[in-house]
Amino acid sequence: MVQHTTVDACLNNKPGHMAQHLHIEIPSACHEQWHDMEARANGRYCGSCRKTVIDFTNKTDAELAEYFRNYTGGGCGRFHNDQLNRVLTVPRRPLPGLRYFFAVTLPAFLWSLKSEAQTTRPATEITAAPCPTDPVRPAPNAKSPVSGSVIDANDYPVPFLTVTEKGTRNSVTADANGRYTIRLSRLPAQLLVTSTGYQAKEYPVDSLAPAELPRITLQRNAFTGNEEVVIAGMMIARRVPAPRKAPEMPPPALRTFPNPVSPVELLKVTGERLPDGTYTLQLWSLSGALLRDKETEWKEKRRKPMVMESAGLAAGTYVLRAVHNKTGKTFSQQVVLQ
């Protein structure tokens, strides 16, 4: 069940403060089902609160801080429990002339989270189903396609996830319903299923596996502290003194510039705390079609940008992925072509 509450903004902009800090809290909650609410452009409409509930569950700390920088109260929002009751640093605004050089980090595709308001269920062990006896569905051979689907712990599809044949560069992107089809290069094989915000899952495929694999369940990443709960409702945002302890190291992230990019420009790709090594840059359409791929090197100390051409592509929104060839780890960033 989705819980609702109210955010009251108390902003303290005292002179001499080099950095500002934000504390978001929920004083009380209502009890409306998130998936029963009417969809709106920037969230869902709650009939109980008579407000549009904004979904913040896929927002980074920087995006939350930027949203609440000038917050005046009265809003309604949906959060993860780990986003609440802790201190966030409000970043200083970049110079206007450099605004396109700072891309917003997406923890994942913004549409990848389909979580209900409840504590996280215990992890479910997925095992291969026995080979069916129906002769109409033969076992796959090497280089023959296998298909399947992926859901989360609440039985909702995980859209646009990545399925990789482990140990190879062979990977595909699932569709909006979490469906995928991958042509294996050998048998037996090991599938690595990954999506931002979820724990990676490996699934074995051998010569006895059916062409339609059993459903795979992904668990959300574990958070420190309390178990995960999705809370929605009226929000309270307060400025608080800077914490004395050193901030936690944020996770690795891609940076792309310029973004938006024009057809005559090269899309330059860098990163923050990206592991060194060889990467395959992939440019995907939102429908799940791979449009470009390129192998390149990245070294954090040198910080020489990786480059992807954008010429010949139609204007629109795309997804850039950087896949580490050795570990299979994938980093994503949304890219807009003008």
N, C-alpha and C positions, 0 to 999 in steps of 0.2 A: 504494500500500500504506500502511495506517495504521501508524504507529510508536508503540510503547508505552514509557512510562517511569514514574518514581516521584517524588512531591513531599514533601520533608522540610521541616517548618516550623520555622524558627528565629525567634522573635518577640522583639523587643527593645523593651520598654515602659519606657524610662528616664524618671524624673521630669524635668519641665521641658521635654520635647519637645512643642511645639505641634502638630506634624504628624508622622505616622509614614509610613514609606515601605516599599514591598514590592518584592521582586525574585523572580520566578518563573523557575525553570530546570529543565531535563530532563537528568539525568546519563547515562542510558542508555535504550535503547528496545527493545521487542519488536516483532514483525512480524506483526500480525494485521490482517485486512481489517475495516475498520469496518463495512461493509455486510453482512459475514458474521456479525457478533455478534448475539446474541439481544436484541431490544428490551426495555428495562425502563422504568419510569415516569420516571426521571430520567436515563436514558442507555442504555447497552448493556452486556451482560455479556460479559466477555472470559474465554474458557475457559482461556487460557494464564496470565493473571494471577490468575484466579479472583476477580475483583473487578468491580463495576459501574463502567464508565467514564463519568464525568460529562462532558457536552458543554459546553465553555466557549467555543466558537467564535463564538457570537453575543453574548457578554457584553461590556459596556462596561468601561472601566478602573475606574469606580466600583463596578460590580457585582463585578468580580474582587477588588478591594480589600476590599469588604464581606464576601465569602465567606471570604477568607483571614485576616480580622481575628483570629479565634480558632481558626485551623487548627492541628491537633495532629499532622498527618502521617499517612502510610499511605493516602492517597487516590489515585485513578486518574483521569486527565482527558484530554480531547481539546482541543487548542489550535491556533490559527494560529501560525506561526512568529513573526509580528510581535508577538504577545502575550508572548513569552518574552524573557528576558535583557535586560530594561530595567526602569527604576525606575517604580513606580506609587505615587501618593500615596494613603494611607488616609484617607478623609474622616472628620471628626468626626461622631458620631451626632447627629441632630437631636433637639430636645426631643420627648418622647412625644406631647404635645398637638398637635404640628404634623406628625405622621408622614404624614398624607394630603395635606399641601400640597407634598410633594416626590415627584413621580412619577418612576418609573424610566425613563430614556431607553432606548428600543429602537432600535438601529441599523437595525433592519428587523424584519420579522416573524421571530420566533425560529425559525420552521420554514423560512425562505427559503434556508438554506444546505445544499447537497447535495454537498459537496466531498470528493474522495478525497485520500489522503496522497501527494502527488506535487508536483513543481515545476509552476508554472503553465505551461500550453502557450502557444505563441505565438498572438497574436490571429488569429482566422479571419475573413477578409473575406467578408461575406454579400452576394451579388448576386441580383437578381431572376431567377427561373427563366423560361425562354421560355414564351410563352403556349401551353398545350396545344391540340392540334387536336381533342380530343374535344368534339363539339357538345353533349354532355349537361351540361357544366360551363361555362356562359356567363360572360363577363367581367362584373364588377359594374357597375351603374349608380350614379349619385349617389344617396345615401340608401339604398342596398342594403347588406346586411351582408357583411363579409368576415371570415374566421376564420383561425386559425393557432395555432401552439404555440411555446413558448420553452423552450430548454434551456440548461444551463451548459456549460462547456468539457469536463466529464466525461460529457456526454450524459444528465444527470439533469434532470428538469423543474424549472423555477423557479416555485414556486407563488405565487399572490396578487400577481403583479406588476401594474403599471399600464401600460395602453396608451392613449395620448392622440393624438387627431388634432391635429397641431401647428398652432398659431395659433388654436385654438378651445378651448372648455371641454368638448368632447366627449371623455370618457374612460371606460374600463371597467376592471374588475379581473378578472384571470385566475382560473381555478379552481385546485384543489389539484394538478392535473396540468399546469399551465402553459398550458391551453387558454383562448382568448379569442374573442369575437365582437364586432365593433364595427360600427355602422351609420354609414357615412361621410356627411358633409354635402355633400361636393363631390368631384369628380375633375378633375385629379389631386390626390392628397393625400400628406401625409408623416406616417407613424406614428412616435411617440416612445415607445420601450419603456424603462421604468425600474423598478428594484427596488433597495431599500436593500442596499448592499454590492456592487453591480455597476455597471459602466460603462453609461451610457445609450447606447441604440442607436437610430438613425433608419433607417426603411425606407420607400422610395417606393412608392406605389400609383397606377397610372394606369389608363386605360380598357382596357388590354390584359392587366391582371393577372387571374389566376384568382380565383374566389371563395374557394378554399382556398389561402392563401398558403404559401410555403415556410417551413420551420422557421427560427427566428431563434436565434442563439447569443449569449448574454451572457457577457462576460468579467468576472471579479471585479475590483474596484478595485485598482489598482496600489499596492503598499506600498513605502516607502523602505527601503533596505537590502537584505537577502537576498530572493530570490524566495520566494513563499508556499509553505509546507509545512504540512500538518496533522499534528500530532503528538499521540499519545494515550499515556497511561500514568501511572506513578507520578510525583508532582510534588514539587518542592522550592520552598518559599516562604521567603524570608529577609527580615528587616528590614535595611535598609541606610541609611546616612546620606543626608540630603536632598541632592539634586543641586544644584550651584552654578549651573548655567545656568537661564535662565527656562524655565518649562514651555511646551510647544507649545499653541497656541490650539485648544481642542476644536471639533469641527464644530457647525453650528447644530442645535438640538434643540427639540422641542415640550415644553411643560410644561402639564399639565392638573390642575385641582383643583376641587372635591374628587374624589378617585379612590381608592376606589369612590364613586359618586354615586347618590343616591336619586332616585326619580321626581319628587319635589317640589322638587328643587334644579336650578339652572342649572349646566351644565358650563362652567367658565371656562377659556379657553385662552390661554396666553402662550408665550413662547419665549426662548431664549438665542441671541443672535447671528442671529436670523431677519432676512432682508432686508426692508426696508420695502416696502409696496405693498398691492395688493388681493389677498386670498386667498379661495378657495372652500373652506369647511369641509365635509367629507363624513364621514358616519358609515356604516360598512359592517358588515354581519354577517360572521361567519367563513366563511359559505358563498359570499361574494362578491356579496351583494345590497346595493345602495345604498339606505339607509333615509332619510337626511336630507342635505340640502345647503343651504348658506347662504353668501352673499357678504358679506365684511366687510373692514375695513381694519386694518392693523397698522403701528405706528410704534414702533421700538425705544426712542426717547427718552421717549415718553409712557408706554409700557408699560401702556396701557389694555387690559384683557383682552378678547379676542374671546369671544363667548358662543354656546353651542349648547344648545337645549332637549332634555331627556331624557324628558319626560313622554310616556306612552303606549307606551313600549318595554318589552319583557319583560326580566326580570332575566337577566343573562348577560354574556359577554365580547364586546366590539365593537372595531373599529379606527377611530380618528379619523385622517383625513388632511387636511392643509392644503396646497392646491395654489396656488402663486403664479401668478396669471392671466397675467402678462406673460412669465415665463421658463419656466413649466411645471414648475418644481422642486416635488417632493412631499416632505413631512415627515410621519412616521407616529408614532402613540402608541396603545398598547393602553389601553382604557377598560373598567372593570367597573361594570355597573349592578346595584344591590342590589334 
